[in-house]
Amino acid sequence: MNVSDKIAIITGSGRGLGKAIALKLAEFGANIVVCDIDIDGANAVAEEIKTLGNDAIAIKLDVTNKESINNLLKISMSKFKKVDILVNNAGVLAAPGWETRDRPDEVDWDFIYSVNVKGVAFTSEIISSEMKQNRSGSIVNISSVAGRLATLTSIPYGVSKAGIINLTQAHALELAPYNINVNAVCPGMIWTDMWNRIATQWLHTPNKISQGANDQQEVFKKAIQARTPLGREQTPEDIANAVTFLASDAAINITGQALNVNGGSHMH
Ligand SMILES: NC(=O)c1ccc[n+]([C@@H]2O[C@H](COP(=O)([O-])OP(=O)(O)OC[C@H]3O[C@@H](n4cnc5c(N)ncnc54)[C@H](O)[C@@H]3O)[C@@H](O)[C@H]2O)c1
């Protein structure tokens, strides 16, 4: 998985899966643009990468704001002079307060769509403008098992992640003439802030899996046992490995694909 001396931008890399992806790409030789709406998280990850001997910068980014994405490209280019890899990882489950709502409201649909769908579309459009000049690049979008298989937990979230798979195929077609491949990874269940929110909502409105659970961690463990043939949770590193492969030279002839990393919970 060679990404030596490549420049990689990872959105939402101040914590969670994005942080693991940034560290993994650095481990395999890339220099990293850590960007997140949470600049403190981004700064901490950039500092950690520098201790590995790679170069890194932290940039504040709001993927719902085109000006902010243009600013990301401008600062990245002035520092590194090129962009080879974009990982569209920033994503949201629902708007604030969703955990105690009976079902997602209009505020959730709008919030999720602006980050998970428009955010990915505009970030890819703006960053690929630079990749096109070099006729080279790799884009990896983070979808979800929820984009493959409908669940009732957050319907707008599942719809947004299904949209990412379609968007991945559309951008793969559009960017193929410029030697840019575009793929998606569909993670299963990983214990991050996002799953903590799901478990909190499942405690508030119990379902077959969460009934009788005492806390969020117990809900998560029950969900893994109920849904995962391999019987174990996925880790941020599992997702980072898949992303690094798709972003590397080993995957130059793979485009328009969505790779499940879910312990067998869904197989198509
Ligand atoms: N954790 C899981 O089980 C799981 C499963 C499937 C898919 N995913 C997907 O993986 C990705 C990462 O999820 P996670 O579990 O690490 O979640 P997380 O909530 O821990 O991290 C999300 C990151 O995105 C950042 N972010 C949010 N809105 C942003 C915006 N407007 N602009 C820039 N950054 C923004 C946050 O600050 C945070 O650092 C998401 O796209 C999520 O949908 C996660």
The ligand as an SDF file (V2000), in Angstrom:
LIG
                    3D

 44 48  0  0  0  0  0  0  0  0999 V2000
  -18.7460    4.9410   13.9000 N   0  0  0  0  0  0  0  0  0  0  0  0
  -19.3910    4.1190   13.1080 C   0  0  0  0  0  0  0  0  0  0  0  0
  -19.8190    3.0310   13.5290 O   0  0  0  0  0  0  0  0  0  0  0  0
  -19.6230    4.4650   11.6600 C   0  0  0  0  0  0  0  0  0  0  0  0
  -20.2540    3.5010   10.8550 C   0  0  0  0  0  0  0  0  0  0  0  0
  -20.4720    3.7850    9.5150 C   0  0  0  0  0  0  0  0  0  0  0  0
  -20.0590    4.9890    8.9790 C   0  0  0  0  0  0  0  0  0  0  0  0
  -19.4490    5.9170    9.7730 N   0  0  0  0  0  0  0  0  0  0  0  0
  -19.0480    7.1720    9.1230 C   0  0  0  0  0  0  0  0  0  0  0  0
  -17.6860    7.4100    9.3860 O   0  0  0  0  0  0  0  0  0  0  0  0
  -17.4100    8.8170    9.3880 C   0  0  0  0  0  0  0  0  0  0  0  0
  -16.6970    9.1840   10.6920 C   0  0  0  0  0  0  0  0  0  0  0  0
  -17.5590    8.8400   11.7670 O   0  0  0  0  0  0  0  0  0  0  0  0
  -17.0960    8.7500   13.2970 P   0  0  0  0  0  0  0  0  0  0  0  0
  -17.7520    7.5720   13.8760 O   0  0  0  0  0  0  0  0  0  0  0  0
  -15.6210    8.9230   13.4000 O   0  0  0  0  0  0  0  0  0  0  0  0
  -17.8680   10.0430   13.8500 O   0  0  0  0  0  0  0  0  0  0  0  0
  -17.4260   11.2120   14.8340 P   0  0  0  0  0  0  0  0  0  0  0  0
  -18.6890   11.9360   15.1510 O   0  0  0  0  0  0  0  0  0  0  0  0
  -16.6160   10.6800   15.9690 O   0  0  0  0  0  0  0  0  0  0  0  0
  -16.4630   12.1190   13.9240 O   0  0  0  0  0  0  0  0  0  0  0  0
  -16.9460   12.9310   12.8970 C   0  0  0  0  0  0  0  0  0  0  0  0
  -15.9410   14.0500   12.6480 C   0  0  0  0  0  0  0  0  0  0  0  0
  -16.4650   14.9110   11.6260 O   0  0  0  0  0  0  0  0  0  0  0  0
  -16.3280   16.2710   12.0460 C   0  0  0  0  0  0  0  0  0  0  0  0
  -17.3470   17.1090   11.4060 N   0  0  0  0  0  0  0  0  0  0  0  0
  -18.6820   17.1160   11.6480 C   0  0  0  0  0  0  0  0  0  0  0  0
  -19.2750   18.0520   10.8970 N   0  0  0  0  0  0  0  0  0  0  0  0
  -18.3140   18.6440   10.1640 C   0  0  0  0  0  0  0  0  0  0  0  0
  -18.3270   19.6860    9.2010 C   0  0  0  0  0  0  0  0  0  0  0  0
  -19.4560   20.3400    8.8650 N   0  0  0  0  0  0  0  0  0  0  0  0
  -17.1580   20.0260    8.6110 N   0  0  0  0  0  0  0  0  0  0  0  0
  -15.9960   19.3980    8.9560 C   0  0  0  0  0  0  0  0  0  0  0  0
  -15.9350   18.4270    9.8790 N   0  0  0  0  0  0  0  0  0  0  0  0
  -17.0790   18.0500   10.4720 C   0  0  0  0  0  0  0  0  0  0  0  0
  -16.4960   16.2060   13.5640 C   0  0  0  0  0  0  0  0  0  0  0  0
  -15.9950   17.3710   14.2180 O   0  0  0  0  0  0  0  0  0  0  0  0
  -15.7270   14.9240   13.8960 C   0  0  0  0  0  0  0  0  0  0  0  0
  -14.3540   15.1770   14.0950 O   0  0  0  0  0  0  0  0  0  0  0  0
  -18.7660    9.5060    9.2160 C   0  0  0  0  0  0  0  0  0  0  0  0
  -18.9590    9.8440    7.8600 O   0  0  0  0  0  0  0  0  0  0  0  0
  -19.7520    8.4120    9.6250 C   0  0  0  0  0  0  0  0  0  0  0  0
  -21.0140    8.5950    9.0400 O   0  0  0  0  0  0  0  0  0  0  0  0
  -19.2200    5.6800   11.0970 C   0  0  0  0  0  0  0  0  0  0  0  0
  1  2  1  0
  2  3  2  0
  2  4  1  0
  4  5  1  0
  4 44  2  0
  5  6  2  0
  6  7  1  0
  7  8  2  0
  8  9  1  0
  8 44  1  0
  9 10  1  0
  9 42  1  0
 10 11  1  0
 11 12  1  0
 11 40  1  0
 12 13  1  0
 13 14  1  0
 14 15  2  0
 14 16  1  0
 14 17  1  0
 17 18  1  0
 18 19  2  0
 18 20  1  0
 18 21  1  0
 21 22  1  0
 22 23  1  0
 23 24  1  0
 23 38  1  0
 24 25  1  0
 25 26  1  0
 25 36  1  0
 26 27  1  0
 26 35  1  0
 27 28  2  0
 28 29  1  0
 29 30  1  0
 29 35  2  0
 30 31  1  0
 30 32  2  0
 32 33  1  0
 33 34  2  0
 34 35  1  0
 36 37  1  0
 36 38  1  0
 38 39  1  0
 40 41  1  0
 40 42  1  0
 42 43  1  0
M  CHG  2   8   1  16  -1
M  END
$$$$
